[in-house]
């Protein structure tokens, strides 16, 4: 039993290190080949580090370490020591890569720089997060602020970046700041995709007179877990009868297929879909086939 636990921990740590290495290479490439040579920045702690490097003349790799240190310490206290250790490794590798590994400059086209610089940097941040670490401490800061205020994590990150890009507009100029804002949006969307990927979940609420057939379709044919609950229509008197609503959670890639199958059973079915921020517990993935 102890051997199995040790083996699982080793495999988990190896996977984390590989993801961190992949993230560092991608982030370094985005910074060295696109953003740094053209004075573009990203949002968050990375953006602050790049602004400080631009204004003080001190190297970027130094600021990346210095600015991230308090967030790593805070993350170690609030999350766990493993997170802090892996984050130290990730940030140290990123700083080392920027200091000693020099990627070629790919293009001087500002639009391509903004898009692909943001893409590769976001890819790197996303892989680091998948490896249970960070190379940008913005989320740790936002989490701590949101716990002590009425602001959500997303609101906090947005407000922080408003200040960062406003300062960037003053230091780098309006045009560069606007392109940097595009870089930030591309990076943030890439991070979301890498972290959630095809496992981003959608909730489907299905209202149909043929709810029993739809339930059997979802559970037997599509192998999904469903929730049934009673509801009453409220538009007209004839809608006051109790109806049974089917609720199912599916991944991003399953949405269109599931809706198509439901409409094949009842082409008049009401189907509402919505993106779920987080899903915890329960059975949301396909059950194993026997």
RARAHU-V616208 format. One record per residue. RES is the residue in three letters. PHI is phi in degrees with one decimal (NA if undefined). PSI is psi in degrees with one decimal (999 if undefined). BURIAL is I if it has 24 or more other C-alpha atoms within 12 Angstrom, else O. Layout:
# RARAHU-V616208
res=RES phi=PHI psi=PSI burial=BURIAL
res=RES phi=PHI psi=PSI burial=BURIAL
This chain:
# RARAHU-V616208
res=UNK phi=NA psi=-45.5 burial=O
res=UNK phi=-64.1 psi=-37.7 burial=O
res=UNK phi=-64.3 psi=-40.1 burial=O
res=UNK phi=-64.4 psi=-40.6 burial=O
res=UNK phi=-64.3 psi=-44.8 burial=O
res=UNK phi=-62.0 psi=-42.1 burial=O
res=UNK phi=-62.8 psi=-42.5 burial=O
res=UNK phi=-62.7 psi=-43.3 burial=O
res=UNK phi=-63.3 psi=-42.8 burial=O
res=UNK phi=-62.5 psi=-46.3 burial=O
res=UNK phi=-62.6 psi=-41.7 burial=O
res=UNK phi=-61.3 psi=-42.9 burial=O
res=UNK phi=-70.3 psi=-37.5 burial=O
res=UNK phi=-64.1 psi=-43.3 burial=O
res=UNK phi=-60.6 psi=-42.3 burial=O
res=UNK phi=-62.6 psi=-44.5 burial=I
res=UNK phi=-64.0 psi=-41.0 burial=I
res=UNK phi=-64.0 psi=-42.6 burial=I
res=UNK phi=-64.5 psi=-39.4 burial=I
res=UNK phi=-63.5 psi=-44.5 burial=I
res=UNK phi=-60.2 psi=-44.5 burial=I
res=UNK phi=-62.1 psi=-41.9 burial=I
res=UNK phi=-64.4 psi=-41.5 burial=I
res=UNK phi=-64.1 psi=-43.8 burial=I
res=UNK phi=-62.0 psi=-45.2 burial=I
res=UNK phi=-65.4 psi=-46.5 burial=I
res=UNK phi=-63.6 psi=-41.6 burial=I
res=UNK phi=-62.5 psi=-41.6 burial=I
res=UNK phi=-63.2 psi=-45.6 burial=I
res=UNK phi=-61.4 psi=-40.7 burial=I
res=UNK phi=-71.5 psi=-50.8 burial=I
res=UNK phi=-72.4 psi=-38.8 burial=I
res=UNK phi=-89.5 psi=-18.4 burial=I
res=UNK phi=-126.9 psi=-57.9 burial=I
res=UNK phi=-81.0 psi=-53.6 burial=I
res=UNK phi=-59.5 psi=-47.1 burial=I
res=UNK phi=-63.1 psi=-19.3 burial=I
res=UNK phi=-112.7 psi=12.3 burial=I
res=UNK phi=58.6 psi=31.0 burial=I
res=UNK phi=-88.2 psi=152.3 burial=I
res=UNK phi=-127.8 psi=169.0 burial=I
res=UNK phi=-110.8 psi=179.5 burial=I
res=UNK phi=-84.6 psi=-176.9 burial=I
res=UNK phi=69.1 psi=-157.9 burial=I
res=UNK phi=-63.5 psi=-37.1 burial=I
res=UNK phi=-61.8 psi=-42.1 burial=I
res=UNK phi=-64.4 psi=-41.6 burial=I
res=UNK phi=-61.1 psi=-44.0 burial=I
res=UNK phi=-61.0 psi=-41.6 burial=I
res=UNK phi=-68.1 psi=-37.7 burial=I
res=UNK phi=-65.7 psi=-43.5 burial=I
res=UNK phi=-65.1 psi=-38.0 burial=I
res=UNK phi=-63.9 psi=-37.6 burial=I
res=UNK phi=-69.5 psi=-40.8 burial=O
res=UNK phi=-83.6 psi=-29.9 burial=O
res=UNK phi=-98.6 psi=-21.8 burial=O
res=UNK phi=84.7 psi=-7.1 burial=O
res=UNK phi=-75.3 psi=150.4 burial=O
res=UNK phi=-64.1 psi=148.2 burial=O
res=UNK phi=-61.3 psi=-40.7 burial=I
res=UNK phi=-61.0 psi=-30.9 burial=I
res=UNK phi=-68.5 psi=-45.2 burial=I
res=UNK phi=-66.7 psi=-36.4 burial=I
res=UNK phi=-58.7 psi=-41.2 burial=I
res=UNK phi=-70.6 psi=-49.4 burial=I
res=UNK phi=-62.3 psi=-47.3 burial=I
res=UNK phi=-68.6 psi=-33.0 burial=I
res=UNK phi=-81.8 psi=-19.0 burial=I
res=UNK phi=-54.5 psi=-50.8 burial=I
res=UNK phi=-62.8 psi=-31.4 burial=O
res=UNK phi=-72.8 psi=-33.8 burial=I
res=UNK phi=-67.1 psi=-44.4 burial=I
res=UNK phi=-60.8 psi=-45.9 burial=I
res=UNK phi=-62.3 psi=-41.1 burial=I
res=UNK phi=-64.3 psi=-37.5 burial=I
res=UNK phi=-64.2 psi=-36.0 burial=I
res=UNK phi=-75.9 psi=-39.5 burial=O
res=UNK phi=-91.4 psi=-27.8 burial=O
res=UNK phi=-105.2 psi=-83.1 burial=O
res=UNK phi=-168.6 psi=168.1 burial=O
res=UNK phi=-67.6 psi=-36.6 burial=O
res=UNK phi=-59.1 psi=-43.3 burial=I
res=UNK phi=-58.8 psi=-44.8 burial=I
res=UNK phi=-64.4 psi=-43.8 burial=I
res=UNK phi=-64.2 psi=-46.2 burial=I
res=UNK phi=-65.0 psi=-35.8 burial=I
res=UNK phi=-67.4 psi=-39.0 burial=I
res=UNK phi=-60.6 psi=-43.9 burial=I
res=UNK phi=-61.8 psi=-46.9 burial=I
res=UNK phi=-62.5 psi=-47.7 burial=I
res=UNK phi=-69.3 psi=-37.6 burial=I
res=UNK phi=-63.7 psi=-41.8 burial=I
res=UNK phi=-65.6 psi=-40.2 burial=I
res=UNK phi=-63.7 psi=-45.9 burial=I
res=UNK phi=-61.8 psi=-42.4 burial=I
res=UNK phi=-63.7 psi=-41.8 burial=I
res=UNK phi=-62.8 psi=-44.9 burial=I
res=UNK phi=-65.0 psi=-34.6 burial=I
res=UNK phi=-74.9 psi=-37.7 burial=O
res=UNK phi=-119.9 psi=-17.9 burial=O
res=UNK phi=-107.5 psi=121.3 burial=O
res=UNK phi=-114.4 psi=112.2 burial=O
res=UNK phi=-84.9 psi=149.0 burial=O
res=UNK phi=-70.3 psi=150.9 burial=O
res=UNK phi=-73.8 psi=125.8 burial=O
res=UNK phi=-86.2 psi=-44.7 burial=O
res=UNK phi=-153.0 psi=160.8 burial=O
res=UNK phi=-113.5 psi=4.3 burial=O
res=UNK phi=-74.4 psi=121.6 burial=O
res=UNK phi=-62.4 psi=-37.4 burial=I
res=UNK phi=-68.2 psi=-43.5 burial=I
res=UNK phi=-64.7 psi=-38.1 burial=I
res=UNK phi=-61.0 psi=-47.7 burial=I
res=UNK phi=-62.2 psi=-44.8 burial=I
res=UNK phi=-72.5 psi=-53.8 burial=I
res=UNK phi=-78.4 psi=-30.1 burial=I
res=UNK phi=-62.2 psi=-45.6 burial=I
res=UNK phi=-64.0 psi=-38.9 burial=I
res=UNK phi=-62.6 psi=-51.1 burial=I
res=UNK phi=-70.2 psi=-34.7 burial=I
res=UNK phi=-67.4 psi=-43.8 burial=I
res=UNK phi=-62.7 psi=-38.4 burial=I
res=UNK phi=-60.1 psi=-43.9 burial=I
res=UNK phi=-65.1 psi=-44.4 burial=I
res=UNK phi=-63.0 psi=-41.2 burial=I
res=UNK phi=-63.5 psi=-44.6 burial=I
res=UNK phi=-63.7 psi=-38.8 burial=I
res=UNK phi=-62.4 psi=-42.3 burial=I
res=UNK phi=-64.2 psi=-41.4 burial=I
res=UNK phi=-62.1 psi=-25.7 burial=I
res=UNK phi=-89.0 psi=16.3 burial=I
res=UNK phi=65.5 psi=36.3 burial=I
res=UNK phi=-145.6 psi=-178.1 burial=I
res=UNK phi=-136.7 psi=150.5 burial=I
res=UNK phi=-115.5 psi=5.8 burial=I
res=UNK phi=-144.5 psi=117.7 burial=I
res=UNK phi=-84.1 psi=13.0 burial=I
res=UNK phi=-57.6 psi=-45.2 burial=I
res=UNK phi=-63.3 psi=-36.7 burial=I
res=UNK phi=-64.7 psi=-42.9 burial=I
res=UNK phi=-63.7 psi=-45.9 burial=I
res=UNK phi=-61.9 psi=-38.4 burial=I
res=UNK phi=-63.9 psi=-43.4 burial=I
res=UNK phi=-67.2 psi=-38.5 burial=I
res=UNK phi=-68.2 psi=-43.0 burial=O
res=UNK phi=-64.1 psi=-29.4 burial=O
res=UNK phi=-71.2 psi=-19.7 burial=O
res=UNK phi=-114.9 psi=11.5 burial=O
res=UNK phi=-146.6 psi=179.7 burial=O
res=UNK phi=-83.9 psi=-3.1 burial=O
res=UNK phi=-81.5 psi=143.7 burial=O
res=UNK phi=-81.8 psi=171.8 burial=O
res=UNK phi=-60.4 psi=-44.7 burial=O
res=UNK phi=-62.6 psi=-41.5 burial=O
res=UNK phi=-62.4 psi=-41.9 burial=O
res=UNK phi=-64.1 psi=-45.4 burial=I
res=UNK phi=-61.7 psi=-40.6 burial=I
res=UNK phi=-62.2 psi=-46.0 burial=O
res=UNK phi=-64.0 psi=-43.2 burial=O
res=UNK phi=-59.0 psi=-42.4 burial=I
res=UNK phi=-72.8 psi=-27.7 burial=I
res=UNK phi=-59.9 psi=-45.0 burial=I
res=UNK phi=-65.1 psi=-42.0 burial=O
res=UNK phi=-63.1 psi=-47.3 burial=I
res=UNK phi=-75.6 psi=-25.5 burial=I
res=UNK phi=-67.0 psi=-42.5 burial=I
res=UNK phi=-66.1 psi=-37.9 burial=I
res=UNK phi=-63.3 psi=-37.2 burial=I
res=UNK phi=-63.3 psi=-37.0 burial=I
res=UNK phi=-71.4 psi=-40.4 burial=O
res=UNK phi=-82.7 psi=-47.0 burial=O
res=UNK phi=-98.8 psi=-15.9 burial=I
res=UNK phi=105.2 psi=154.3 burial=O
res=UNK phi=-61.9 psi=-46.1 burial=O
res=UNK phi=-62.6 psi=-46.6 burial=O
res=UNK phi=-63.6 psi=-38.3 burial=I
res=UNK phi=-64.3 psi=-39.4 burial=I
res=UNK phi=-66.9 psi=-42.0 burial=I
res=UNK phi=-64.8 psi=-36.8 burial=I
res=UNK phi=-65.1 psi=-35.3 burial=I
res=UNK phi=-62.5 psi=-39.7 burial=I
res=UNK phi=-62.8 psi=-40.9 burial=I
res=UNK phi=-57.6 psi=-43.6 burial=I
res=UNK phi=-62.6 psi=-44.6 burial=I
res=UNK phi=-63.5 psi=-42.8 burial=I
res=UNK phi=-63.1 psi=-44.3 burial=I
res=UNK phi=-62.5 psi=-44.4 burial=I
res=UNK phi=-65.6 psi=-39.5 burial=I
res=UNK phi=-67.3 psi=-37.4 burial=I
res=UNK phi=-66.2 psi=-41.6 burial=I
res=UNK phi=-59.0 psi=-46.5 burial=I
res=UNK phi=-58.1 psi=-43.1 burial=I
res=UNK phi=-68.2 psi=-41.0 burial=I
res=UNK phi=-66.0 psi=-41.4 burial=I
res=UNK phi=-70.9 psi=-47.4 burial=I
res=UNK phi=-91.6 psi=-43.2 burial=I
res=UNK phi=52.7 psi=-139.3 burial=O
res=UNK phi=-72.6 psi=-8.5 burial=O
res=UNK phi=-92.0 psi=11.4 burial=I
res=UNK phi=-68.0 psi=131.0 burial=I
res=UNK phi=-101.2 psi=145.7 burial=I
res=UNK phi=-120.4 psi=141.2 burial=I
res=UNK phi=-100.6 psi=132.1 burial=I
res=UNK phi=-114.4 psi=121.8 burial=I
res=UNK phi=-103.5 psi=120.1 burial=I
res=UNK phi=-120.0 psi=122.9 burial=I
res=UNK phi=-115.9 psi=121.1 burial=I
res=UNK phi=-158.1 psi=148.5 burial=I
res=UNK phi=-67.2 psi=-21.1 burial=O
res=UNK phi=-101.9 psi=42.3 burial=I
res=UNK phi=-63.0 psi=-30.9 burial=I
res=UNK phi=-66.7 psi=-43.4 burial=O
res=UNK phi=-64.6 psi=-38.5 burial=I
res=UNK phi=-67.5 psi=-39.9 burial=I
res=UNK phi=-61.1 psi=-44.2 burial=I
res=UNK phi=-65.5 psi=-37.6 burial=O
res=UNK phi=-59.2 psi=-48.2 burial=I
res=UNK phi=-69.4 psi=-41.4 burial=I
res=UNK phi=-81.0 psi=-43.9 burial=I
res=UNK phi=-87.6 psi=-48.5 burial=O
res=UNK phi=-83.3 psi=-44.4 burial=O
res=UNK phi=-95.1 psi=-5.6 burial=I
res=UNK phi=61.6 psi=38.7 burial=I
res=UNK phi=-107.5 psi=155.7 burial=I
res=UNK phi=-92.1 psi=138.0 burial=I
res=UNK phi=-127.1 psi=161.8 burial=I
res=UNK phi=-122.8 psi=133.5 burial=I
res=UNK phi=-112.3 psi=136.1 burial=I
res=UNK phi=-144.7 psi=152.8 burial=O
res=UNK phi=-84.8 psi=144.2 burial=O
res=UNK phi=-145.7 psi=168.7 burial=O
res=UNK phi=-131.5 psi=137.6 burial=O
res=UNK phi=-70.1 psi=152.9 burial=O
res=UNK phi=-131.3 psi=6.6 burial=O
res=UNK phi=-80.3 psi=-41.7 burial=O
res=UNK phi=-144.3 psi=169.5 burial=O
res=UNK phi=-60.5 psi=-35.5 burial=O
res=UNK phi=-69.6 psi=-12.1 burial=O
res=UNK phi=-95.0 psi=5.3 burial=O
res=UNK phi=-76.1 psi=-10.8 burial=O
res=UNK phi=-66.3 psi=147.7 burial=O
res=UNK phi=-64.1 psi=140.5 burial=O
res=UNK phi=-129.5 psi=160.5 burial=O
res=UNK phi=-110.0 psi=123.8 burial=I
res=UNK phi=-100.6 psi=136.7 burial=I
res=UNK phi=-103.7 psi=129.1 burial=I
res=UNK phi=-122.6 psi=130.5 burial=I
res=UNK phi=-140.2 psi=145.7 burial=I
res=UNK phi=-108.8 psi=129.4 burial=I
res=UNK phi=-132.9 psi=165.1 burial=I
res=UNK phi=-83.8 psi=168.6 burial=I
res=UNK phi=-53.1 psi=-42.9 burial=I
res=UNK phi=-75.0 psi=-16.3 burial=O
res=UNK phi=-93.0 psi=-13.2 burial=I
res=UNK phi=-55.3 psi=-57.0 burial=I
res=UNK phi=-62.6 psi=-39.2 burial=O
res=UNK phi=-65.2 psi=-44.8 burial=O
res=UNK phi=-64.1 psi=-45.2 burial=I
res=UNK phi=-62.3 psi=-42.0 burial=I
res=UNK phi=-61.1 psi=-42.1 burial=O
res=UNK phi=-65.8 psi=-40.0 burial=I
res=UNK phi=-63.2 psi=-43.9 burial=I
res=UNK phi=-69.3 psi=-23.1 burial=O
res=UNK phi=-68.6 psi=-33.0 burial=O
res=UNK phi=-75.4 psi=-44.6 burial=I
res=UNK phi=-145.0 psi=102.9 burial=O
res=UNK phi=-72.3 psi=-4.8 burial=O
res=UNK phi=-104.8 psi=7.8 burial=O
res=UNK phi=-64.9 psi=143.0 burial=I
res=UNK phi=-91.5 psi=121.7 burial=O
res=UNK phi=-126.1 psi=119.1 burial=I
res=UNK phi=-112.2 psi=129.1 burial=O
res=UNK phi=-115.9 psi=144.5 burial=I
res=UNK phi=-149.7 psi=144.6 burial=O
res=UNK phi=-75.9 psi=136.2 burial=O
res=UNK phi=-99.5 psi=131.2 burial=O
res=UNK phi=-66.8 psi=-51.4 burial=O
res=UNK phi=-141.1 psi=149.2 burial=O
res=UNK phi=-131.1 psi=124.5 burial=O
res=UNK phi=-127.8 psi=138.0 burial=O
res=UNK phi=71.1 psi=-178.6 burial=O
res=UNK phi=70.1 psi=-170.3 burial=O
res=UNK phi=-118.9 psi=104.6 burial=O
res=UNK phi=-112.3 psi=-16.0 burial=I
res=UNK phi=-94.3 psi=170.5 burial=I
res=UNK phi=-61.9 psi=136.3 burial=O
res=UNK phi=-75.2 psi=146.2 burial=O
res=UNK phi=-64.6 psi=138.6 burial=O
res=UNK phi=-81.9 psi=138.9 burial=O
res=UNK phi=-101.5 psi=999 burial=O
